[in-house]
Amino acid sequence: MSEWFKADKASKGRLAGQDEAGLPIPTRIMSNGEYSPLPQSAEQRRVEAALFDLADRFAPKLNLDRRSFLKSSFGMAAAFASLNSVFGTSYAVAQDEMADGEAVADWAARHADQFIFDGHLHFVHDAYEWPGILGFRNAARFMQADGIPQRDPNFDDVKFENFVKEVYFDSDTTVGIISTATSDDPARRFLTNEQIAADVARLNSAAGSRRLMGHAAFHPGAEGWWEALEEAIEVHQPMSWKGYTVGDPLSPTSIAPWRLDDEELVYPAYERMVEAGITNVCIHKGLMPADYATRMPDLWPYATVDDVGKAAQDWPQLNFIIYHAAMRPVVIIDPGFVQTFEETGRMEWVSDLADIPDRFGVTNVYADVGTSFGQGAITQPRLAAALMSILVKGMGADHVLWGTDAVWWGSPQWQIEAFRRIEVAEDLQERFGLPALGASTGATKQQIFGLNSANIYGFSAAERTVAHYAGDRLSQHKADYLSDGADRSNAYYGFITGE
């Protein structure tokens, strides 16, 4: 178990298991161990109940059992209808989508050509065995519906093959970037830079096209970090960099935190990155345990964005991509956080990030929404929509990037569906001047889903279309998979609270 859970006794973290139903969306916040999960709220329990009621109502009309309904597109639509029934209408969903095959087909056809670039993906290497953050896989169970035999997953659930199924076969994701995490202990690393390069080559060779790209991790101040940077440039040739300014995200006592604006330590690395032509720098910010201020008083400031503006000013040749949109430690359902937003229109750390382009006069800072949008979509849809709009307002629709943190959350399809359907409440638009997100295939969502990342990663006009990949081997195998009936798992691979 990760050190966060050892230290945070109140979390009582346990695995999603047999007690959870196989729902098309999570109804609890999941954690991969980088933060403590929050308890299921009363509203989330009501969403669960509403979804089961809809399944029992509509499944018989479609000659489906509950399990089959929940694994279908009908069930996905019902999930968002259930969220609307509890939280108020944030998601566009028609009742016909829960019972009419033509309506479901029309919705799918509308998005068949939508290019989706997921800039925030994870799996672990084939030999991963550290019995800590991911050791729980050995005891996990799929979250499956009533009466369905359970199987004992193991590390394979978060390795390459299941990653490919969850991301490319069971979602509309077109291309993506695989990431990793730095660590004080090499045994904890999900993937080394060498392993990332090998797995990227493995998938693209099998697909017959460029479907996956890779980061290279860099950890200023850690032993051997400069040599690792040089090796990445000379040997692995990543598309971008990944860093954690807190040092080791799995530990509250990391020994090598750093700042983006450290001229002596980090600026020489930026110079080398520019020389190598690898200019996208992805940085983990925010997303820490709720009691970060007391448990890590000297470390938590490294997770804020107060070092981003100066670095971006000093290095206009680089793009600084801030992961999780710097969402302050998992607080989107905290009553105080909600109240502050409703009174001021601001979200701590997120709004600070959105202010940077105007405050510092820069255009090279981007927000990746991995996990932050997803956790909000199932706990506070009103705030999840506002999160995206705050970023669009402050940074521009062309500076917000799609990311899901899959495979920790299972298939990213439910997050894709959530963003397609979500809209900012009219009262928030009026009170705080928040821009509407628009239609599922409108300009703003198209940019965020894929075109923005395609731009900063230098994709050609053809490469940023679904049609470009239609004839590759992955698309052919996916077509066969779907024609055979598919087999969506509705599985999630994380910790929940043990209440």
Number of C-alpha atoms within 10 A of each C-alpha: 17 20 17 23 23 12 13 16 10 12 20 17 24 17 23 24 21 16 13 17 21 23 24 27 27 25 22 22 24 25 24 21 24 19 26 30 25 24 17 16 14 10 16 22 14 17 24 20 13 19 25 20 14 20 23 15 14 21 20 13 11 14 10 15 14 22 19 17 25 29 20 18 20 26 27 24 27 28 30 28 25 24 26 18 15 15 17 14 19 24 24 16 19 14 12 13 21 26 22 14 14 11 16 19 12 12 14 13 11 12 13 12 15 21 22 26 26 28 29 25 22 20 25 25 18 16 11 18 15 13 14 15 21 23 16 22 21 15 13 23 22 24 22 25 20 13 8 10 8 13 11 11 16 16 21 18 24 26 19 18 13 18 23 17 18 24 22 21 22 22 18 22 23 23 23 23 20 22 27 22 22 24 22 19 9 10 13 20 20 27 26 19 24 15 17 26 21 13 19 19 17 13 19 17 13 13 19 14 17 18 22 21 22 27 28 30 28 22 26 23 15 16 11 10 14 16 10 16 22 16 15 20 19 11 12 19 19 21 18 22 22 23 26 26 26 29 29 23 26 27 20 22 17 15 15 18 22 22 22 24 19 14 13 8 14 17 16 13 17 20 15 15 21 15 11 13 15 20 23 22 23 25 24 22 26 26 24 25 25 18 13 19 13 9 16 15 11 13 20 19 18 19 27 23 21 17 17 20 24 15 21 23 18 13 19 14 17 21 19 24 26 27 28 25 32 28 29 23 20 22 21 24 15 12 10 11 15 18 11 13 16 15 10 10 20 19 23 17 20 24 19 19 26 26 18 23 19 12 10 13 12 17 17 21 24 27 26 28 26 25 26 28 28 28 25 21 26 24 23 23 28 22 24 25 26 29 25 27 24 24 26 22 16 19 23 16 21 18 22 30 28 26 30 28 26 25 28 23 26 25 32 26 22 24 23 21 18 27 24 21 20 26 25 24 19 12 10 19 15 10 12 15 14 24 21 20 22 16 16 22 16 11 15 19 22 20 23 25 27 26 24 20 25 22 14 13 15 11 13 10 11 10 16 23 19 18 14 13 21 13 13 17 16 21 17 13 13 16 14 12 15 12 9 9 8 15 14 17 18 23 25 27 27 25 30 24 20 15 11
